[in-house]
Structure formats: structure tokens, C-alpha cells
Amino acid sequence: MRAVILAAGAGTRMRQDLETPKPLINLLGLPLITRNILSLRACGIDEFVIITGRYRQELENYLGDGKKHQVKITYLHNPDWQLGNGVSAYTFRKIFQPQERFILMMADHMFNLKDLQAFVAAAKANDAEKILLAADRRLERVWDLPEATKIIAENGLALKLGKDLQHFNAVDGGLFAGNELLLAALEKAISQENYSLTAAINFLAADGKVKLHFLQEDWVDVDDLASFKQAEKILLKSLLPPKDGFISRTINRKFSLPLTKVLSKTVLTPNQITFISFLVALAAAVAFALRRPFWGGILTQLTSILDGVDGEIARLKFLQSDYGGLFDAILDRYADFFIVLGMACGWYLETESLVVFLIGAIALSGLPKSMLIKEKFQALTGKTFVPWLYDGVFRYLPANRDGRLFLIMLGGIFNLVPATLVVLAVICHVQAVARLLMLRKLI
């Protein structure tokens, strides 16, 4: 299945605020059109047709043939782009293949990846006698509702579309799964000198041939500076993984997301941020060893925050890789080891007690257990281990990495390093034993 992206317009409302052609405006590290290409690539689509108009040369120069994004890009130019988006969409007829199904979207619309994946899956299974239109019936969540194209929907079908509809129950998301029916409707609308995509869709809607796929997540048509900022908020919110621990979700993300927003506009890669996080962990270990527990605690929490940033940047800029996941996991284990070792060294220098070695050894042996069980669970079941789902009452135990590092921060700030090491030694092993018992019935 190919994807057709309309990028022919001038984007005059947006260009009042920014000089860059709208499809190439950088949204958290990626141009709008690149973000859509990579999002669809994540849905299994690797062939794209870009319909150009006002900024033909700029788009072709920037995107090239698509190899840098591991996709194939074909360009079709619409010299009559000023007439309307229906004319641009109809340009695809030049290379349309008989009985082909294709995705049609706007270069400046931004969707949650989960919604795109669900839409593409629905498009592949869609009845060839209908086209599919992404719609949103959560009217209270639609951005700039007065400017949206409204839909009268009934029994999962669109009956009529229009910006000026007074009574409506859904909104057009600007994402379509088309076929020859759509091109025929476009031809009919253009022959009547009606050059909008909505006009063609209305012809099909009148015949009951527009099936609706309802969006579940927030989306936005990036049309001006206000909607651009809304797109940033939606994207940052989408970075929160369901497996987050309590500390990550309630504390760390409040710091990591603003930091990600800034760092996304730099050339820093996720692996580089992972390494910076590791260096901060080494600094924390040195601070503890030198009996500067306050700074050791602060640096430990900074490590925890940065540990979230690398993953956020990877998801935001489509830079996830198996090696990146391995690199992050290994450096996290080393970071934890050195921090606890630094704590133990600082405690020993104060007391010179051999008990320090025993407590330190118990704590160190327990640190990797949380991640080890999670990864073994995923390898055996194919499911992601979600603590709040599988840990039962023990989900309140701060034994996951975010919880452990938060305890270390508190222990450093309040100069309670020995007590913190004892607590770590206990909770890591309690969690491991509890998981072994609870997961026995699931594996």
C-alpha cells in the first residue's frame, strides 16, 4: 500500500509566523512532512507519493528520493495547486494502478502513532466498495472546532461533510484510505468546478460509500502558531510509556519532557544522552565516595531523569534501535553499580566496619533483578512487563529503577546513606521473590 501526501499549498496562515514552507517546519526535531513519513513507515508503509505545488523545489531538495529515511518517494507536481486540495489529490491519477488502495493524508496533520497504526490496519481490511475516513466524535477535544470540517455521521457512515454544518456529531481528521472510487469522485467534482476534497467526499457520502474510522487519541491540523504549540503538547504527551513506574510518571516526566523538548532540536542522539546519564551517575558515585551525600543524591536523581530523556528522544525522532535498547540497559546497570559502590565506600570511610561490605554486596546483587525478571518475562511471553498490572500490592514497593534512584536521592539529601543501603538490600530481593511467586501462574 502506498501513501499519498498532499503538500501543495502555500500555508499562508502558518507563514505569517514562520518563514519556512509549512511541510518543512520543524516540530520537535523533525519537519512536519518527515514526521508523517516516518509515522507511516512505522505502520509498514514504505512507498510515498508527494503531491507538490507552491514549494515543489524546496520539498524535493529536502526529501530527495527517500533513501535517508529508508523509504521510496515519488513526486507529482500540481501546477494548479491554488484551485484546491481536490485538484492536488486528483493528480495521483497519473500513476494510480488499477484496483489500488492507498492512504491519503495532509502534510500538516499530526496524529498519534497508535491511531495511525489502527487506521492503516483498518484500511487494509476495508471494503473495496467504500473509502475510509478518519473522524473524531470527541468534539470537546477537537482543536479549533470552528475551523474543522464537520460530519453528520450515522451507523458508522458519513452522510454529509462541511465546515458550516450547524448540526454535526463528528469531525473530519483529514486522513483517508482511498481507491478508484475516490479518484472518480474527484473527477466528478472537478468537472463541476468544485475543487475541494470535501466536495468529492460528499458525492461518495450521498451514496453511503464513506465509512468512518473513529480516532481514539488527540490529533491536530497544524495551521498556525497556536496549533503548532498544541501539536508539541500532544507529541510530548504521547511519549509516556504505560510501563512507567510511579516516580517516573509523577515526578521524573515533569522534568524530562521539558528537557526533551529542548534537546529534540539539537543533534544529540539517544545513545549520546544515555552516555551523558552514565557520566552523571559516575559523578554521583564519586560524590558519595567523597562523603558529599547531598550532591550524590541530587546527581542520582538527575541520572534518573536523563534516563527517561534518551527514550523520549528515541521515540520522538523515530531513532529506536535494538542496539540503543541494549546500550541503555547495560549502562544503566553499570550506573546503578557505581552509585551503590560509591555509597558503600563513603560509609566505610566513616565507620571502617566490615558490615558495610555485607550490606553493599546484598544491595548490589539485588539491583539487576528487577530488569532481569522484566526482560525474561517478555522473552517468554512476548508481553511487556507492566509493574502496576503484574506486581499486585508490591507495585507500591520502590524497587524499580526510578524508585531505587529516588530513595538514593532522599538518602543523600538527608544524609541517611547507611539506612538507604539497608532498605535497598531488602526491597530489591523482596520484589524479586514476590515476582517469582506471582508470575509462576503466568509463565
C-alpha positions in Angstrom: 0.0 0.0 0.0 1.3 3.5 -1.0 0.7 6.7 0.9 -0.1 9.9 -0.9 0.8 13.1 1.0 -0.7 16.4 -0.1 2.0 19.1 0.3 1.0 21.6 -2.5 -0.5 24.5 -0.6 1.2 27.8 0.4 0.4 27.6 4.1 -0.2 31.3 4.4 -1.6 31.3 7.9 1.5 29.5 9.2 3.9 31.5 7.2 2.7 34.7 9.0 4.6 33.3 12.0 7.4 31.3 10.3 9.2 31.7 7.0 9.8 28.0 6.3 7.4 26.2 4.0 4.8 24.6 6.3 5.6 21.0 5.5 9.2 21.6 6.4 8.6 23.4 9.7 10.5 21.7 12.4 8.2 20.1 15.0 10.3 18.8 18.0 13.3 17.8 15.8 11.6 16.7 12.6 9.8 18.6 9.8 6.1 18.0 9.7 6.1 16.0 6.5 9.1 13.9 7.6 7.3 13.1 10.9 4.3 11.9 8.8 6.5 9.8 6.5 8.3 8.2 9.5 5.0 7.6 11.3 3.6 5.8 8.3 6.8 3.9 7.8 6.3 2.6 11.4 2.9 1.4 10.1 4.5 -0.7 7.4 4.3 1.7 4.5 7.5 2.4 2.6 6.3 3.9 -0.7 5.2 7.5 -0.8 3.8 9.9 -3.4 4.3 13.6 -2.5 2.0 16.0 -4.3 3.8 19.3 -4.6 2.7 22.8 -5.6 3.9 26.1 -4.3 7.1 24.7 -2.7 8.0 22.0 -5.2 11.7 22.6 -5.3 12.2 23.0 -1.6 10.4 19.7 -0.8 12.2 17.7 -3.5 15.6 19.2 -2.4 15.0 18.4 1.2 13.4 14.9 1.0 15.2 13.6 -2.1 14.3 10.0 -3.1 13.6 9.0 0.5 16.6 6.7 0.9 17.8 8.6 4.0 14.5 7.6 5.7 14.5 4.0 4.2 11.5 4.7 2.0 10.8 5.4 -1.7 9.4 8.8 -2.6 7.8 9.7 -6.0 6.9 13.3 -6.7 3.9 14.6 -8.7 3.6 18.3 -9.3 0.2 20.1 -9.4 0.6 23.4 -11.3 -3.0 24.3 -10.4 -2.4 23.8 -6.7 -4.2 27.2 -5.9 -7.5 25.8 -7.1 -7.9 23.5 -4.1 -6.8 20.3 -2.4 -9.1 18.2 -4.5 -7.1 19.0 -7.6 -3.9 18.1 -5.8 -5.4 14.7 -4.7 -6.6 14.1 -8.2 -3.0 14.5 -9.5 -2.4 11.0 -8.1 -4.4 9.5 -11.1 -1.3 9.9 -13.2 0.4 6.9 -11.6 -2.6 5.2 -10.0 -2.6 1.5 -10.5 -5.9 -0.4 -11.2 -7.7 -1.6 -8.0 -5.0 0.1 -5.9 -5.8 1.1 -2.3 -3.8 4.0 -0.9 -3.6 6.2 2.2 -4.2 9.9 1.6 -3.2 12.4 4.2 -2.2 16.0 4.5 1.4 17.0 5.1 0.4 19.3 8.0 -1.8 17.0 10.0 -0.3 15.3 13.1 -1.7 12.0 14.5 -0.8 9.8 17.4 1.1 6.8 16.1 -1.3 4.3 17.7 -4.2 5.9 15.8 -2.2 5.8 12.5 -1.4 2.1 13.0 -5.0 1.3 13.7 -6.2 3.3 10.7 -3.7 1.6 8.3 -4.8 -1.8 9.6 -8.4 -0.9 9.1 -7.6 0.4 5.6 -6.1 -2.9 4.5 -9.2 -4.7 5.6 -11.7 -2.1 4.3 -14.5 -3.0 1.9 -13.4 -2.1 -1.7 -16.8 -0.6 -2.3 -16.2 2.1 0.2 -13.5 4.6 1.2 -12.4 5.0 4.8 -12.2 8.4 6.5 -10.6 9.1 9.9 -13.1 11.0 12.1 -13.2 12.3 15.6 -16.5 12.2 17.5 -14.9 13.5 20.7 -16.0 17.1 19.8 -14.9 18.5 23.2 -11.3 17.5 22.4 -11.1 18.7 18.8 -8.6 21.6 18.3 -10.1 24.7 16.7 -13.5 23.2 16.2 -15.0 26.2 14.3 -12.4 25.7 11.6 -12.8 21.9 11.3 -14.7 20.2 8.6 -17.8 18.8 10.3 -19.5 15.5 9.6 -23.1 14.2 10.0 -22.5 10.6 10.9 -24.9 7.7 11.2 -24.2 4.0 11.7 -20.5 4.4 11.1 -21.0 6.2 7.8 -20.6 9.8 6.8 -23.8 11.3 5.4 -22.5 14.8 4.8 -19.4 17.0 5.3 -19.0 20.7 5.5 -17.3 23.5 7.5 -20.6 25.3 8.0 -22.8 22.5 9.2 -24.9 23.6 12.1 -25.7 20.1 13.4 -23.0 17.5 13.4 -21.6 14.7 15.5 -18.1 14.2 14.2 -15.2 16.0 12.6 -13.1 15.1 9.5 -9.5 14.2 10.5 -8.1 14.6 7.0 -6.9 11.1 6.7 -8.3 8.7 4.1 -8.0 5.2 2.7 -8.8 5.7 -1.0 -9.3 3.7 -4.1 -10.7 4.2 -7.6 -13.9 5.4 -6.1 -12.2 8.5 -4.6 -10.5 9.4 -7.9 -13.8 9.0 -9.8 -15.5 11.3 -7.2 -12.7 13.8 -7.5 -13.0 13.8 -11.3 -16.8 14.4 -11.0 -16.3 17.3 -8.5 -13.6 19.0 -10.7 -15.8 18.7 -13.8 -18.4 20.7 -11.9 -15.7 23.3 -11.0 -15.7 22.3 -7.4 -12.1 21.8 -6.5 -12.2 20.7 -2.8 -11.6 17.2 -1.5 -14.7 17.7 0.7 -16.9 18.1 -2.4 -15.7 14.7 -3.8 -16.2 13.0 -0.4 -19.8 14.4 -0.3 -20.6 12.7 -3.6 -19.5 9.4 -2.1 -21.2 10.1 1.2 -24.5 10.6 -0.6 -24.2 7.0 -1.9 -23.3 5.6 1.5 -19.7 4.9 0.4 -17.8 6.8 3.1 -17.1 4.6 6.1 -15.8 6.3 9.3 -12.9 5.2 11.4 -13.0 6.9 14.7 -9.8 8.3 16.2 -9.0 7.5 19.8 -6.2 9.9 20.5 -5.6 13.6 20.1 -4.6 15.0 16.8 -4.2 18.4 15.2 -4.2 20.2 11.9 -1.1 22.4 12.2 -2.4 25.5 10.6 -1.0 28.4 12.7 1.3 29.0 15.6 -1.3 28.1 18.2 -2.0 24.7 16.6 1.8 24.2 16.3 2.2 24.6 20.0 -0.8 22.2 20.5 1.0 19.7 18.3 4.1 19.9 20.6 1.9 19.2 23.6 0.2 16.2 22.0 3.5 14.7 20.9 5.2 15.1 24.3 2.2 13.6 26.0 2.4 10.6 23.6 5.9 9.8 24.8 4.7 8.5 28.2 5.1 4.7 28.2 2.5 2.6 30.0 5.3 0.7 31.9 6.4 3.8 33.8 6.9 3.4 37.5 5.2 5.7 40.0 8.2 8.0 40.4 8.8 8.3 36.7 5.2 9.1 36.0 4.6 11.6 38.8 8.0 13.3 39.2 10.6 12.5 36.6 8.5 13.1 33.5 7.7 16.6 34.7 11.4 17.4 34.2 12.3 15.0 31.4 9.6 16.2 29.0 10.6 19.9 29.0 14.2 18.8 28.7 13.3 16.5 25.8 11.5 19.5 24.1 14.8 21.4 24.2 17.1 18.6 23.3 14.9 17.4 20.4 16.0 20.5 18.5 19.7 19.6 18.8 21.8 16.9 17.1 22.2 14.9 20.3 21.2 11.2 19.8 19.5 8.9 22.3 22.8 7.0 22.8 24.7 10.1 23.5 22.1 11.1 26.1 22.4 7.6 27.6 26.2 8.1 27.9 25.7 11.6 29.5 23.4 10.0 32.0 26.0 7.4 32.8 28.7 10.1 33.3 26.3 11.9 35.7 25.9 8.6 37.6 29.7 8.3 37.9 29.8 11.9 39.3 27.1 10.8 41.8 29.2 7.8 42.8 32.3 10.0 43.3 30.3 12.5 45.4 29.1 9.7 47.7 32.6 8.2 48.0 33.9 11.6 48.9 31.3 11.9 51.6 29.3 14.6 49.8 25.9 12.8 50.1 23.8 15.8 49.3 25.3 16.2 45.8 25.4 12.5 45.3 21.7 12.4 45.9 21.0 15.3 43.5 23.2 13.8 40.8 21.5 10.4 41.2 18.1 11.9 40.6 19.4 13.8 37.6 20.6 10.5 36.2 17.1 9.1 36.7 15.6 12.0 34.8 18.1 11.7 31.9 17.4 8.0 31.7 13.9 9.0 30.6 15.1 11.6 28.2 17.0 9.2 26.0 13.9 7.0 25.4 11.7 10.1 24.8 14.1 11.4 22.2 14.3 8.0 20.5 10.5 7.7 20.3 10.0 11.3 19.3 12.5 11.2 16.4 12.0 7.6 15.4 15.5 6.6 16.4 14.7 3.5 18.3 17.0 0.6 17.7 17.7 -2.8 19.3 21.3 -1.7 19.9 20.1 1.5 21.6 18.0 -0.5 24.0 20.9 -2.8 24.8 23.3 0.1 25.2 20.8 1.8 27.6 20.2 -1.3 29.6 23.9 -2.1 30.1 24.9 1.4 31.0 22.0 1.6 33.5 23.3 -1.5 35.2 26.8 -0.1 35.4 25.5 3.3 36.6 23.5 1.6 39.5 26.5 -0.5 40.4 28.9 2.5 40.7 26.4 4.7 42.6 25.8 2.0 45.3 29.5 1.2 45.3 30.2 4.9 46.0 27.7 4.9 48.8 29.3 1.9 50.4 32.8 3.4 50.1 31.7 6.7 51.7 30.0 4.7 54.5 33.1 2.5 55.0 35.4 5.6 55.2 33.3 6.8 58.1 33.0 3.6 60.1 35.6 1.1 58.7 33.1 -1.6 59.6 33.0 -4.9 57.6 29.2 -4.9 57.8 29.4 -2.3 55.0 30.7 -4.9 52.6 27.9 -7.3 53.6 25.1 -4.8 53.1 26.7 -3.4 50.0 27.0 -6.9 48.5 23.4 -7.8 49.2 22.2 -4.5 47.7 24.4 -4.9 44.6 23.2 -8.4 44.0 19.6 -7.3 44.1 19.8 -4.3 41.8 19.7 -6.2 38.5 16.8 -8.5 39.5 14.0 -6.1 38.5 15.2 -5.6 34.9 16.2 -9.3 34.6 12.7 -10.5 35.5 11.1 -8.0 33.2 13.2 -9.0 30.3 12.9 -12.7 30.9 9.1 -12.3 31.2 9.0 -10.5 27.8 11.2 -13.1 26.2 9.0 -16.0 27.5 5.5 -14.4 26.9 6.1 -11.7 24.3 4.4 -9.2 26.6 5.8 -6.1 28.2 6.0 -6.4 32.0 3.9 -3.6 33.4 4.5 -3.3 37.2 1.1 -1.8 38.1 -0.5 -4.7 36.3 1.6 -7.7 37.4 3.1 -6.7 40.8 -0.1 -6.6 42.8 0.3 -4.9 46.2 4.1 -5.0 45.6 3.7 -2.3 42.9 4.0 0.2 45.8 7.4 -1.1 46.6 10.0 1.4 45.3 12.2 -1.4 43.9 12.1 -0.5 40.2 14.9 1.7 38.9 13.0 5.0 39.2 12.0 4.2 42.8 15.5 3.0 43.8 17.2 6.1 42.5 14.6 8.3 44.2 15.4 6.5 47.5 19.1 7.1 47.0 18.4 10.8 46.3 16.4 11.1 49.6 19.1 9.2 51.4 21.8 11.5 50.1 19.9 14.8 50.8 19.1 13.7 54.4 22.5 12.1 54.9 21.0 8.7 55.6 23.3 6.6 53.4 23.6 3.5 55.6 19.8 3.3 56.1 19.3 3.7 52.4 21.6 0.9 51.6 19.9 -1.4 54.1 16.5 -0.5 52.6 17.8 -1.2 49.0 19.2 -4.5 50.1 15.8 -5.6 51.4 13.3 -4.3 48.9 15.2 -5.5 45.8 15.2 -9.1 47.0 11.6 -8.9 48.4 10.4 -7.7 45.0 12.3 -10.4 43.2 10.9 -13.2 45.4 7.4 -11.7 45.1 7.5 -11.6 41.3 8.8 -15.2 41.1 5.8 -16.3 43.2 3.2 -14.2 41.4 4.4 -14.9 37.9 4.5 -18.7 38.4 1.0 -19.0 37.1 1.5 -16.7 34.1 4.5 -18.3 32.5 
